[in-house]
Amino acid sequence: MSKLLLLLAVTILVVYLIKRGSRRGRDVEGPEKPTAEVEDMVRCHVCGVNLPRSEALMSKGRLYCCDRHLHQDQQ
Ligand SMILES: [Zn+2]
């Protein structure tokens, strides 16, 4: 009887680990795709280069690729 309980416990543990493993696998895949789709590209007001919005510098409603271009346009 105790062997049967042990077998049941091991089976539950294995099923739990498999489920957890597959869920983690999906989590790793999941976040990468949405960020790539959500991240929109913007254009530098000076040189016109495209860059992700998170990397762009914003000043007075205009976007720039770098500090140099931001200051260049402000002058
Ligand atoms: Zn630029």
N, CA, C, O and the ligand as a Tripos MOL2 file, in Angstrom:
@<TRIPOS>MOLECULE
protein
  301   299    76     0     0
PROTEIN
NO_CHARGES

@<TRIPOS>ATOM
      1 N           0.8390   -1.2200    0.0000 N.3       1 MET1
      2 CA          0.0000    0.0000    0.0000 C.3       1 MET1
      3 C           0.8620    1.2530    0.0000 C.2       1 MET1
      4 O           0.5750    2.2110   -0.7170 O.2       1 MET1
      5 N           1.9210    1.2440    0.8070 N.am      2 SER2
      6 CA          2.7980    2.4140    0.8830 C.3       2 SER2
      7 C           3.5240    2.6400   -0.4460 C.2       2 SER2
      8 O           3.8220    3.7690   -0.8360 O.2       2 SER2
      9 N           3.7940    1.5240   -1.1230 N.am      3 LYS3
     10 CA          4.4420    1.6620   -2.4410 C.3       3 LYS3
     11 C           3.5170    2.3610   -3.4290 C.2       3 LYS3
     12 O           3.9500    3.1650   -4.2540 O.2       3 LYS3
     13 N           2.2430    2.0360   -3.3220 N.am      4 LEU4
     14 CA          1.2420    2.6440   -4.2010 C.3       4 LEU4
     15 C           1.1460    4.1460   -3.9430 C.2       4 LEU4
     16 O           1.0440    4.9410   -4.8770 O.2       4 LEU4
     17 N           1.1800    4.5220   -2.6670 N.am      5 LEU5
     18 CA          1.1300    5.9390   -2.3050 C.3       5 LEU5
     19 C           2.3770    6.6610   -2.8210 C.2       5 LEU5
     20 O           2.2990    7.7820   -3.3250 O.2       5 LEU5
     21 N           3.5210    5.9980   -2.6860 N.am      6 LEU6
     22 CA          4.7780    6.5950   -3.1600 C.3       6 LEU6
     23 C           4.7230    6.7970   -4.6740 C.2       6 LEU6
     24 O           5.1380    7.8320   -5.1940 O.2       6 LEU6
     25 N           4.2030    5.7890   -5.3630 N.am      7 LEU7
     26 CA          4.0710    5.8700   -6.8210 C.3       7 LEU7
     27 C           3.1500    7.0280   -7.2070 C.2       7 LEU7
     28 O           3.4190    7.7580   -8.1610 O.2       7 LEU7
     29 N           2.0630    7.1870   -6.4540 N.am      8 LEU8
     30 CA          1.1060    8.2600   -6.7120 C.3       8 LEU8
     31 C           1.7790    9.6180   -6.4770 C.2       8 LEU8
     32 O           1.6200   10.5470   -7.2690 O.2       8 LEU8
     33 N           2.5250    9.7140   -5.3830 N.am      9 ALA9
     34 CA          3.2120   10.9570   -5.0620 C.3       9 ALA9
     35 C           4.2250   11.3140   -6.1470 C.2       9 ALA9
     36 O           4.3190   12.4690   -6.5630 O.2       9 ALA9
     37 N           4.9770   10.3220   -6.5980 N.am     10 VAL10
     38 CA          5.9770   10.5540   -7.6430 C.3      10 VAL10
     39 C           5.2870   10.9860   -8.9400 C.2      10 VAL10
     40 O           5.7540   11.8940   -9.6280 O.2      10 VAL10
     41 N           4.1690   10.3230   -9.2660 N.am     11 THR11
     42 CA          3.4250   10.6740  -10.4830 C.3      11 THR11
     43 C           2.9450   12.1170  -10.4310 C.2      11 THR11
     44 O           3.0770   12.8580  -11.4050 O.2      11 THR11
     45 N           2.3850   12.5160   -9.2840 N.am     12 ILE12
     46 CA          1.8980   13.8950   -9.1200 C.3      12 ILE12
     47 C           3.0610   14.8740   -9.2610 C.2      12 ILE12
     48 O           2.9460   15.9120   -9.9120 O.2      12 ILE12
     49 N           4.1880   14.5180   -8.6320 N.am     13 LEU13
     50 CA          5.3650   15.3890   -8.6880 C.3      13 LEU13
     51 C           5.8470   15.5590  -10.1340 C.2      13 LEU13
     52 O           6.1680   16.6660  -10.5680 O.2      13 LEU13
     53 N           5.8910   14.4430  -10.8690 N.am     14 VAL14
     54 CA          6.3530   14.4900  -12.2600 C.3      14 VAL14
     55 C           5.4120   15.3450  -13.1090 C.2      14 VAL14
     56 O           5.8580   16.1730  -13.9030 O.2      14 VAL14
     57 N           4.1070   15.1360  -12.9320 N.am     15 VAL15
     58 CA          3.1200   15.9200  -13.6940 C.3      15 VAL15
     59 C           3.2760   17.4010  -13.3560 C.2      15 VAL15
     60 O           3.2230   18.2590  -14.2360 O.2      15 VAL15
     61 N           3.4680   17.6880  -12.0650 N.am     16 TYR16
     62 CA          3.6220   19.0820  -11.6270 C.3      16 TYR16
     63 C           4.8510   19.7220  -12.2710 C.2      16 TYR16
     64 O           4.7970   20.8520  -12.7570 O.2      16 TYR16
     65 N           5.9620   18.9760  -12.2640 N.am     17 LEU17
     66 CA          7.2040   19.5060  -12.8340 C.3      17 LEU17
     67 C           7.0800   19.7310  -14.3450 C.2      17 LEU17
     68 O           7.5790   20.7240  -14.8750 O.2      17 LEU17
     69 N           6.4100   18.8000  -15.0290 N.am     18 ILE18
     70 CA          6.2230   18.9460  -16.4820 C.3      18 ILE18
     71 C           5.3760   20.1780  -16.7810 C.2      18 ILE18
     72 O           5.6900   20.9630  -17.6760 O.2      18 ILE18
     73 N           4.2890   20.3330  -16.0120 N.am     19 LYS19
     74 CA          3.4130   21.4970  -16.2220 C.3      19 LYS19
     75 C           4.1580   22.7990  -15.9630 C.2      19 LYS19
     76 O           4.0360   23.7660  -16.7150 O.2      19 LYS19
     77 N           4.9380   22.8020  -14.8750 N.am     20 ARG20
     78 CA          5.6820   24.0180  -14.5300 C.3      20 ARG20
     79 C           6.7180   24.3360  -15.6010 C.2      20 ARG20
     80 O           6.9270   25.4890  -15.9780 O.2      20 ARG20
     81 N           7.3570   23.2710  -16.0780 N.am     21 GLY21
     82 CA          8.3950   23.4490  -17.1020 C.3      21 GLY21
     83 C           7.8210   24.0070  -18.3920 C.2      21 GLY21
     84 O           8.3970   24.9130  -18.9960 O.2      21 GLY21
     85 N           6.6790   23.4630  -18.8160 N.am     22 SER22
     86 CA          6.0820   23.9290  -20.0790 C.3      22 SER22
     87 C           5.5520   25.3430  -19.9410 C.2      22 SER22
     88 O           5.5700   26.1090  -20.9040 O.2      22 SER22
     89 N           5.0740   25.7010  -18.7400 N.am     23 ARG23
     90 CA          4.5650   27.0510  -18.5290 C.3      23 ARG23
     91 C           5.7190   28.0520  -18.5800 C.2      23 ARG23
     92 O           5.5960   29.1400  -19.1430 O.2      23 ARG23
     93 N           6.8570   27.6510  -17.9710 N.am     24 ARG24
     94 CA          8.0220   28.5310  -17.9920 C.3      24 ARG24
     95 C           8.5100   28.7320  -19.4210 C.2      24 ARG24
     96 O           8.9380   29.8210  -19.8040 O.2      24 ARG24
     97 N           8.4360   27.6420  -20.2110 N.am     25 GLY25
     98 CA          8.8650   27.7350  -21.6020 C.3      25 GLY25
     99 C           8.0370   28.7490  -22.3730 C.2      25 GLY25
    100 O           8.5540   29.4900  -23.2080 O.2      25 GLY25
    101 N           6.7300   28.7690  -22.0760 N.am     26 ARG26
    102 CA          5.8570   29.7220  -22.7490 C.3      26 ARG26
    103 C           6.1510   31.1490  -22.2750 C.2      26 ARG26
    104 O           6.1100   32.0930  -23.0640 O.2      26 ARG26
    105 N           6.4460   31.2970  -20.9880 N.am     27 ASP27
    106 CA          6.7440   32.6280  -20.4500 C.3      27 ASP27
    107 C           7.9690   33.2280  -21.1270 C.2      27 ASP27
    108 O           8.0120   34.4260  -21.4100 O.2      27 ASP27
    109 N           8.9670   32.3790  -21.3840 N.am     28 VAL28
    110 CA         10.1790   32.8760  -22.0180 C.3      28 VAL28
    111 C           9.8680   33.3490  -23.4380 C.2      28 VAL28
    112 O          10.3690   34.3790  -23.8900 O.2      28 VAL28
    113 N           9.0220   32.5670  -24.1360 N.am     29 GLU29
    114 CA          8.6670   32.9280  -25.4980 C.3      29 GLU29
    115 C           7.7520   34.1480  -25.5250 C.2      29 GLU29
    116 O           7.9260   35.0520  -26.3420 O.2      29 GLU29
    117 N           6.7730   34.1600  -24.6190 N.am     30 GLY30
    118 CA          5.7240   35.1690  -24.6130 C.3      30 GLY30
    119 C           6.1920   36.6140  -24.6050 C.2      30 GLY30
    120 O           5.9040   37.3510  -25.5480 O.2      30 GLY30
    121 N           6.9100   37.0440  -23.5660 N.am     31 PRO31
    122 CA          7.2290   38.4710  -23.4550 C.3      31 PRO31
    123 C           8.0350   39.0290  -24.6230 C.2      31 PRO31
    124 O           7.9270   40.2130  -24.9420 O.2      31 PRO31
    125 N           8.8380   38.1860  -25.2590 N.am     32 GLU32
    126 CA          9.7040   38.6970  -26.3260 C.3      32 GLU32
    127 C           8.9030   39.1990  -27.5250 C.2      32 GLU32
    128 O           9.1920   40.2630  -28.0740 O.2      32 GLU32
    129 N           7.9040   38.4300  -27.9240 N.am     33 LYS33
    130 CA          7.1240   38.8180  -29.1070 C.3      33 LYS33
    131 C           6.3680   40.1370  -28.9040 C.2      33 LYS33
    132 O           6.4860   41.0370  -29.7360 O.2      33 LYS33
    133 N           5.5940   40.2730  -27.8160 N.am     34 PRO34
    134 CA          4.8410   41.5310  -27.6450 C.3      34 PRO34
    135 C           5.7390   42.7650  -27.6120 C.2      34 PRO34
    136 O           5.3790   43.7890  -28.1930 O.2      34 PRO34
    137 N           6.8960   42.7000  -26.9510 N.am     35 THR35
    138 CA          7.7450   43.8870  -26.8800 C.3      35 THR35
    139 C           8.2320   44.2650  -28.2760 C.2      35 THR35
    140 O           8.3490   45.4480  -28.5980 O.2      35 THR35
    141 N           8.5140   43.2630  -29.1000 N.am     36 ALA36
    142 CA          8.9810   43.5540  -30.4500 C.3      36 ALA36
    143 C           7.8640   44.1980  -31.2720 C.2      36 ALA36
    144 O           8.1200   45.0480  -32.1250 O.2      36 ALA36
    145 N           6.6190   43.7820  -31.0060 N.am     37 GLU37
    146 CA          5.4990   44.3330  -31.7660 C.3      37 GLU37
    147 C           5.0640   45.6870  -31.2070 C.2      37 GLU37
    148 O           4.7290   46.6040  -31.9580 O.2      37 GLU37
    149 N           5.0730   45.7980  -29.8770 N.am     38 VAL38
    150 CA          4.5900   47.0250  -29.2460 C.3      38 VAL38
    151 C           5.5660   48.1780  -29.4710 C.2      38 VAL38
    152 O           5.1540   49.3170  -29.6910 O.2      38 VAL38
    153 N           6.8570   47.8740  -29.4150 N.am     39 GLU39
    154 CA          7.8740   48.9160  -29.5870 C.3      39 GLU39
    155 C           7.7720   49.5350  -30.9760 C.2      39 GLU39
    156 O           8.0980   48.8810  -31.9670 O.2      39 GLU39
    157 N           7.3280   50.7760  -31.0620 N.am     40 ASP40
    158 CA          7.2080   51.3940  -32.3750 C.3      40 ASP40
    159 C           8.4460   52.2330  -32.6830 C.2      40 ASP40
    160 O           9.1300   52.7400  -31.7940 O.2      40 ASP40
    161 N           8.6920   52.3500  -33.9570 N.am     41 MET41
    162 CA          9.8770   53.0580  -34.4140 C.3      41 MET41
    163 C           9.5430   54.5340  -34.6490 C.2      41 MET41
    164 O           8.4620   54.8830  -35.1230 O.2      41 MET41
    165 N          10.4960   55.3700  -34.3060 N.am     42 VAL42
    166 CA         10.3050   56.8040  -34.5240 C.3      42 VAL42
    167 C          11.4760   57.3320  -35.3460 C.2      42 VAL42
    168 O          12.5030   56.6670  -35.4860 O.2      42 VAL42
    169 N          11.3090   58.5130  -35.8740 N.am     43 ARG43
    170 CA         12.3130   59.0790  -36.7620 C.3      43 ARG43
    171 C          13.0010   60.2620  -36.0970 C.2      43 ARG43
    172 O          12.3480   61.1000  -35.4750 O.2      43 ARG43
    173 N          14.3030   60.3250  -36.2280 N.am     44 CYS44
    174 CA         15.0530   61.4630  -35.7140 C.3      44 CYS44
    175 C          14.7020   62.6930  -36.5490 C.2      44 CYS44
    176 O          14.6720   62.6200  -37.7780 O.2      44 CYS44
    177 N          14.4370   63.8130  -35.8930 N.am     45 HIS45
    178 CA         14.0220   65.0230  -36.5960 C.3      45 HIS45
    179 C          15.1570   65.6140  -37.4380 C.2      45 HIS45
    180 O          14.9070   66.3430  -38.3980 O.2      45 HIS45
    181 N          16.3990   65.3000  -37.0750 N.am     46 VAL46
    182 CA         17.5500   65.8890  -37.7810 C.3      46 VAL46
    183 C          18.0450   64.9930  -38.9120 C.2      46 VAL46
    184 O          18.1070   65.4230  -40.0640 O.2      46 VAL46
    185 N          18.3970   63.7500  -38.5880 N.am     47 CYS47
    186 CA         19.0090   62.8980  -39.6160 C.3      47 CYS47
    187 C          18.0310   61.8990  -40.2180 C.2      47 CYS47
    188 O          18.3440   61.2630  -41.2240 O.2      47 CYS47
    189 N          16.8440   61.7480  -39.6150 N.am     48 GLY48
    190 CA         15.8230   60.8820  -40.1840 C.3      48 GLY48
    191 C          16.0390   59.3960  -39.9390 C.2      48 GLY48
    192 O          15.3550   58.5640  -40.5340 O.2      48 GLY48
    193 N          16.9780   59.0600  -39.0750 N.am     49 VAL49
    194 CA         17.2360   57.6530  -38.7850 C.3      49 VAL49
    195 C          16.0840   57.0970  -37.9410 C.2      49 VAL49
    196 O          15.5410   57.7940  -37.0840 O.2      49 VAL49
    197 N          15.7160   55.8320  -38.1940 N.am     50 ASN50
    198 CA         14.6590   55.1890  -37.4160 C.3      50 ASN50
    199 C          15.2470   54.5130  -36.1970 C.2      50 ASN50
    200 O          16.2740   53.8410  -36.2870 O.2      50 ASN50
    201 N          14.5980   54.6890  -35.0530 N.am     51 LEU51
    202 CA         15.0620   54.0450  -33.8310 C.3      51 LEU51
    203 C          13.8750   53.7540  -32.9320 C.2      51 LEU51
    204 O          12.8290   54.3910  -33.0570 O.2      51 LEU51
    205 N          14.0290   52.7870  -32.0160 N.am     52 PRO52
    206 CA         12.9210   52.4790  -31.1040 C.3      52 PRO52
    207 C          12.5790   53.6900  -30.2460 C.2      52 PRO52
    208 O          13.4590   54.4500  -29.8430 O.2      52 PRO52
    209 N          11.2870   53.8590  -29.9710 N.am     53 ARG53
    210 CA         10.8290   55.0170  -29.2040 C.3      53 ARG53
    211 C          11.5200   55.1070  -27.8400 C.2      53 ARG53
    212 O          11.8000   56.2010  -27.3490 O.2      53 ARG53
    213 N          11.7920   53.9440  -27.2310 N.am     54 SER54
    214 CA         12.4080   53.9500  -25.9030 C.3      54 SER54
    215 C          13.8280   54.5170  -25.9340 C.2      54 SER54
    216 O          14.3300   54.9810  -24.9100 O.2      54 SER54
    217 N          14.4800   54.4830  -27.1030 N.am     55 GLU55
    218 CA         15.8530   54.9850  -27.2040 C.3      55 GLU55
    219 C          15.8930   56.4280  -27.6940 C.2      55 GLU55
    220 O          16.9420   57.0720  -27.6510 O.2      55 GLU55
    221 N          14.7730   56.9270  -28.1510 N.am     56 ALA56
    222 CA         14.7430   58.2770  -28.7060 C.3      56 ALA56
    223 C          14.7060   59.3310  -27.6080 C.2      56 ALA56
    224 O          14.1800   59.0930  -26.5200 O.2      56 ALA56
    225 N          15.2650   60.4910  -27.9030 N.am     57 LEU57
    226 CA         15.2200   61.6160  -26.9810 C.3      57 LEU57
    227 C          14.1280   62.5540  -27.4630 C.2      57 LEU57
    228 O          14.0130   62.8280  -28.6570 O.2      57 LEU57
    229 N          13.3240   63.0460  -26.5230 N.am     58 MET58
    230 CA         12.2190   63.8970  -26.9090 C.3      58 MET58
    231 C          12.3980   65.2920  -26.3340 C.2      58 MET58
    232 O          12.7350   65.4630  -25.1630 O.2      58 MET58
    233 N          12.1660   66.2800  -27.1780 N.am     59 SER59
    234 CA         12.2360   67.6610  -26.7360 C.3      59 SER59
    235 C          11.2720   68.5050  -27.5510 C.2      59 SER59
    236 O          11.3370   68.5260  -28.7800 O.2      59 SER59
    237 N          10.3910   69.1900  -26.8730 N.am     60 LYS60
    238 CA          9.4000   70.0570  -27.5240 C.3      60 LYS60
    239 C           8.6000   69.3020  -28.5840 C.2      60 LYS60
    240 O           8.3040   69.8360  -29.6530 O.2      60 LYS60
    241 N           8.2590   68.0690  -28.2720 N.am     61 GLY61
    242 CA          7.4270   67.2830  -29.1640 C.3      61 GLY61
    243 C           8.1600   66.6810  -30.3460 C.2      61 GLY61
    244 O           7.5470   66.0180  -31.1830 O.2      61 GLY61
    245 N           9.4620   66.9040  -30.4270 N.am     62 ARG62
    246 CA         10.2500   66.3170  -31.5160 C.3      62 ARG62
    247 C          11.1490   65.2290  -30.9570 C.2      62 ARG62
    248 O          11.5510   65.2540  -29.7940 O.2      62 ARG62
    249 N          11.4530   64.2620  -31.8350 N.am     63 LEU63
    250 CA         12.2620   63.1260  -31.4040 C.3      63 LEU63
    251 C          13.6200   63.1570  -32.0740 C.2      63 LEU63
    252 O          13.7570   63.5350  -33.2380 O.2      63 LEU63
    253 N          14.6230   62.7490  -31.3040 N.am     64 TYR64
    254 CA         15.9980   62.7580  -31.8070 C.3      64 TYR64
    255 C          16.6830   61.4430  -31.4700 C.2      64 TYR64
    256 O          16.3250   60.7650  -30.5070 O.2      64 TYR64
    257 N          17.6820   61.0960  -32.2880 N.am     65 CYS65
    258 CA         18.3800   59.8330  -32.0950 C.3      65 CYS65
    259 C          19.4800   59.9760  -31.0610 C.2      65 CYS65
    260 O          19.8600   58.9930  -30.4250 O.2      65 CYS65
    261 N          19.9960   61.1780  -30.8820 N.am     66 CYS66
    262 CA         21.1000   61.3670  -29.9480 C.3      66 CYS66
    263 C          21.1030   62.7960  -29.3960 C.2      66 CYS66
    264 O          20.4190   63.6830  -29.9080 O.2      66 CYS66
    265 N          21.8710   62.9830  -28.3640 N.am     67 ASP67
    266 CA         21.9870   64.2770  -27.7000 C.3      67 ASP67
    267 C          22.4720   65.3560  -28.6710 C.2      67 ASP67
    268 O          22.0040   66.4940  -28.6390 O.2      67 ASP67
    269 N          23.4060   64.9840  -29.5210 N.am     68 ARG68
    270 CA         24.0000   65.9390  -30.4620 C.3      68 ARG68
    271 C          22.9560   66.5300  -31.4030 C.2      68 ARG68
    272 O          22.9230   67.7390  -31.6320 O.2      68 ARG68
    273 N          22.1090   65.6670  -31.9430 N.am     69 HIS69
    274 CA         21.0790   66.1300  -32.8700 C.3      69 HIS69
    275 C          20.0150   66.9500  -32.1550 C.2      69 HIS69
    276 O          19.4540   67.8860  -32.7240 O.2      69 HIS69
    277 N          19.7410   66.5930  -30.9030 N.am     70 LEU70
    278 CA         18.7780   67.3640  -30.1150 C.3      70 LEU70
    279 C          19.2690   68.7990  -29.9800 C.2      70 LEU70
    280 O          18.5230   69.7470  -30.2240 O.2      70 LEU70
    281 N          20.5310   68.9500  -29.5890 N.am     71 HIS71
    282 CA         21.0830   70.2970  -29.3860 C.3      71 HIS71
    283 C          21.2630   71.0310  -30.7060 C.2      71 HIS71
    284 O          21.0960   72.2480  -30.7820 O.2      71 HIS71
    285 N          21.6080   70.2730  -31.7480 N.am     72 GLN72
    286 CA         21.7930   70.8690  -33.0660 C.3      72 GLN72
    287 C          20.5020   71.5300  -33.5460 C.2      72 GLN72
    288 O          20.5290   72.6060  -34.1430 O.2      72 GLN72
    289 N          19.3740   70.8740  -33.2770 N.am     73 ASP73
    290 CA         18.0890   71.3880  -33.7300 C.3      73 ASP73
    291 C          17.5940   72.5370  -32.8560 C.2      73 ASP73
    292 O          16.8340   73.3880  -33.3170 O.2      73 ASP73
    293 N          18.0160   72.5610  -31.6160 N.am     74 GLN74
    294 CA         17.5660   73.5960  -30.6910 C.3      74 GLN74
    295 C          18.2470   74.9360  -30.9710 C.2      74 GLN74
    296 O          17.7470   75.9900  -30.5750 O.2      74 GLN74
    297 N          19.3850   74.8860  -31.6530 N.am     75 GLN75
    298 CA         20.1240   76.1340  -31.8860 C.3      75 GLN75
    299 C          19.5920   76.9180  -33.0810 C.2      75 GLN75
    300 O          20.1130   77.9880  -33.3980 O.2      75 GLN75
    301 ZN         19.7560   62.0100  -35.6190 Zn       76 ZN76
@<TRIPOS>BOND
     1     1     2 1
     2     2     3 1
     3     3     4 2
     4     3     5 am
     5     5     6 1
     6     6     7 1
     7     7     8 2
     8     7     9 am
     9     9    10 1
    10    10    11 1
    11    11    12 2
    12    11    13 am
    13    13    14 1
    14    14    15 1
    15    15    16 2
    16    15    17 am
    17    17    18 1
    18    18    19 1
    19    19    20 2
    20    19    21 am
    21    21    22 1
    22    22    23 1
    23    23    24 2
    24    23    25 am
    25    25    26 1
    26    26    27 1
    27    27    28 2
    28    27    29 am
    29    29    30 1
    30    30    31 1
    31    31    32 2
    32    31    33 am
    33    33    34 1
    34    34    35 1
    35    35    36 2
    36    35    37 am
    37    37    38 1
    38    38    39 1
    39    39    40 2
    40    39    41 am
    41    41    42 1
    42    42    43 1
    43    43    44 2
    44    43    45 am
    45    45    46 1
    46    46    47 1
    47    47    48 2
    48    47    49 am
    49    49    50 1
    50    50    51 1
    51    51    52 2
    52    51    53 am
    53    53    54 1
    54    54    55 1
    55    55    56 2
    56    55    57 am
    57    57    58 1
    58    58    59 1
    59    59    60 2
    60    59    61 am
    61    61    62 1
    62    62    63 1
    63    63    64 2
    64    63    65 am
    65    65    66 1
    66    66    67 1
    67    67    68 2
    68    67    69 am
    69    69    70 1
    70    70    71 1
    71    71    72 2
    72    71    73 am
    73    73    74 1
    74    74    75 1
    75    75    76 2
    76    75    77 am
    77    77    78 1
    78    78    79 1
    79    79    80 2
    80    79    81 am
    81    81    82 1
    82    82    83 1
    83    83    84 2
    84    83    85 am
    85    85    86 1
    86    86    87 1
    87    87    88 2
    88    87    89 am
    89    89    90 1
    90    90    91 1
    91    91    92 2
    92    91    93 am
    93    93    94 1
    94    94    95 1
    95    95    96 2
    96    95    97 am
    97    97    98 1
    98    98    99 1
    99    99   100 2
   100    99   101 am
   101   101   102 1
   102   102   103 1
   103   103   104 2
   104   103   105 am
   105   105   106 1
   106   106   107 1
   107   107   108 2
   108   107   109 am
   109   109   110 1
   110   110   111 1
   111   111   112 2
   112   111   113 am
   113   113   114 1
   114   114   115 1
   115   115   116 2
   116   115   117 am
   117   117   118 1
   118   118   119 1
   119   119   120 2
   120   119   121 am
   121   121   122 1
   122   122   123 1
   123   123   124 2
   124   123   125 am
   125   125   126 1
   126   126   127 1
   127   127   128 2
   128   127   129 am
   129   129   130 1
   130   130   131 1
   131   131   132 2
   132   131   133 am
   133   133   134 1
   134   134   135 1
   135   135   136 2
   136   135   137 am
   137   137   138 1
   138   138   139 1
   139   139   140 2
   140   139   141 am
   141   141   142 1
   142   142   143 1
   143   143   144 2
   144   143   145 am
   145   145   146 1
   146   146   147 1
   147   147   148 2
   148   147   149 am
   149   149   150 1
   150   150   151 1
   151   151   152 2
   152   151   153 am
   153   153   154 1
   154   154   155 1
   155   155   156 2
   156   155   157 am
   157   157   158 1
   158   158   159 1
   159   159   160 2
   160   159   161 am
   161   161   162 1
   162   162   163 1
   163   163   164 2
   164   163   165 am
   165   165   166 1
   166   166   167 1
   167   167   168 2
   168   167   169 am
   169   169   170 1
   170   170   171 1
   171   171   172 2
   172   171   173 am
   173   173   174 1
   174   174   175 1
   175   175   176 2
   176   175   177 am
   177   177   178 1
   178   178   179 1
   179   179   180 2
   180   179   181 am
   181   181   182 1
   182   182   183 1
   183   183   184 2
   184   183   185 am
   185   185   186 1
   186   186   187 1
   187   187   188 2
   188   187   189 am
   189   189   190 1
   190   190   191 1
   191   191   192 2
   192   191   193 am
   193   193   194 1
   194   194   195 1
   195   195   196 2
   196   195   197 am
   197   197   198 1
   198   198   199 1
   199   199   200 2
   200   199   201 am
   201   201   202 1
   202   202   203 1
   203   203   204 2
   204   203   205 am
   205   205   206 1
   206   206   207 1
   207   207   208 2
   208   207   209 am
   209   209   210 1
   210   210   211 1
   211   211   212 2
   212   211   213 am
   213   213   214 1
   214   214   215 1
   215   215   216 2
   216   215   217 am
   217   217   218 1
   218   218   219 1
   219   219   220 2
   220   219   221 am
   221   221   222 1
   222   222   223 1
   223   223   224 2
   224   223   225 am
   225   225   226 1
   226   226   227 1
   227   227   228 2
   228   227   229 am
   229   229   230 1
   230   230   231 1
   231   231   232 2
   232   231   233 am
   233   233   234 1
   234   234   235 1
   235   235   236 2
   236   235   237 am
   237   237   238 1
   238   238   239 1
   239   239   240 2
   240   239   241 am
   241   241   242 1
   242   242   243 1
   243   243   244 2
   244   243   245 am
   245   245   246 1
   246   246   247 1
   247   247   248 2
   248   247   249 am
   249   249   250 1
   250   250   251 1
   251   251   252 2
   252   251   253 am
   253   253   254 1
   254   254   255 1
   255   255   256 2
   256   255   257 am
   257   257   258 1
   258   258   259 1
   259   259   260 2
   260   259   261 am
   261   261   262 1
   262   262   263 1
   263   263   264 2
   264   263   265 am
   265   265   266 1
   266   266   267 1
   267   267   268 2
   268   267   269 am
   269   269   270 1
   270   270   271 1
   271   271   272 2
   272   271   273 am
   273   273   274 1
   274   274   275 1
   275   275   276 2
   276   275   277 am
   277   277   278 1
   278   278   279 1
   279   279   280 2
   280   279   281 am
   281   281   282 1
   282   282   283 1
   283   283   284 2
   284   283   285 am
   285   285   286 1
   286   286   287 1
   287   287   288 2
   288   287   289 am
   289   289   290 1
   290   290   291 1
   291   291   292 2
   292   291   293 am
   293   293   294 1
   294   294   295 1
   295   295   296 2
   296   295   297 am
   297   297   298 1
   298   298   299 1
   299   299   300 2
@<TRIPOS>SUBSTRUCTURE
     1 MET1         2 RESIDUE 1 A MET
     2 SER2         6 RESIDUE 1 A SER
     3 LYS3        10 RESIDUE 1 A LYS
     4 LEU4        14 RESIDUE 1 A LEU
     5 LEU5        18 RESIDUE 1 A LEU
     6 LEU6        22 RESIDUE 1 A LEU
     7 LEU7        26 RESIDUE 1 A LEU
     8 LEU8        30 RESIDUE 1 A LEU
     9 ALA9        34 RESIDUE 1 A ALA
    10 VAL10       38 RESIDUE 1 A VAL
    11 THR11       42 RESIDUE 1 A THR
    12 ILE12       46 RESIDUE 1 A ILE
    13 LEU13       50 RESIDUE 1 A LEU
    14 VAL14       54 RESIDUE 1 A VAL
    15 VAL15       58 RESIDUE 1 A VAL
    16 TYR16       62 RESIDUE 1 A TYR
    17 LEU17       66 RESIDUE 1 A LEU
    18 ILE18       70 RESIDUE 1 A ILE
    19 LYS19       74 RESIDUE 1 A LYS
    20 ARG20       78 RESIDUE 1 A ARG
    21 GLY21       82 RESIDUE 1 A GLY
    22 SER22       86 RESIDUE 1 A SER
    23 ARG23       90 RESIDUE 1 A ARG
    24 ARG24       94 RESIDUE 1 A ARG
    25 GLY25       98 RESIDUE 1 A GLY
    26 ARG26      102 RESIDUE 1 A ARG
    27 ASP27      106 RESIDUE 1 A ASP
    28 VAL28      110 RESIDUE 1 A VAL
    29 GLU29      114 RESIDUE 1 A GLU
    30 GLY30      118 RESIDUE 1 A GLY
    31 PRO31      122 RESIDUE 1 A PRO
    32 GLU32      126 RESIDUE 1 A GLU
    33 LYS33      130 RESIDUE 1 A LYS
    34 PRO34      134 RESIDUE 1 A PRO
    35 THR35      138 RESIDUE 1 A THR
    36 ALA36      142 RESIDUE 1 A ALA
    37 GLU37      146 RESIDUE 1 A GLU
    38 VAL38      150 RESIDUE 1 A VAL
    39 GLU39      154 RESIDUE 1 A GLU
    40 ASP40      158 RESIDUE 1 A ASP
    41 MET41      162 RESIDUE 1 A MET
    42 VAL42      166 RESIDUE 1 A VAL
    43 ARG43      170 RESIDUE 1 A ARG
    44 CYS44      174 RESIDUE 1 A CYS
    45 HIS45      178 RESIDUE 1 A HIS
    46 VAL46      182 RESIDUE 1 A VAL
    47 CYS47      186 RESIDUE 1 A CYS
    48 GLY48      190 RESIDUE 1 A GLY
    49 VAL49      194 RESIDUE 1 A VAL
    50 ASN50      198 RESIDUE 1 A ASN
    51 LEU51      202 RESIDUE 1 A LEU
    52 PRO52      206 RESIDUE 1 A PRO
    53 ARG53      210 RESIDUE 1 A ARG
    54 SER54      214 RESIDUE 1 A SER
    55 GLU55      218 RESIDUE 1 A GLU
    56 ALA56      222 RESIDUE 1 A ALA
    57 LEU57      226 RESIDUE 1 A LEU
    58 MET58      230 RESIDUE 1 A MET
    59 SER59      234 RESIDUE 1 A SER
    60 LYS60      238 RESIDUE 1 A LYS
    61 GLY61      242 RESIDUE 1 A GLY
    62 ARG62      246 RESIDUE 1 A ARG
    63 LEU63      250 RESIDUE 1 A LEU
    64 TYR64      254 RESIDUE 1 A TYR
    65 CYS65      258 RESIDUE 1 A CYS
    66 CYS66      262 RESIDUE 1 A CYS
    67 ASP67      266 RESIDUE 1 A ASP
    68 ARG68      270 RESIDUE 1 A ARG
    69 HIS69      274 RESIDUE 1 A HIS
    70 LEU70      278 RESIDUE 1 A LEU
    71 HIS71      282 RESIDUE 1 A HIS
    72 GLN72      286 RESIDUE 1 A GLN
    73 ASP73      290 RESIDUE 1 A ASP
    74 GLN74      294 RESIDUE 1 A GLN
    75 GLN75      298 RESIDUE 1 A GLN
    76 ZN76       301 GROUP 0 **** ****
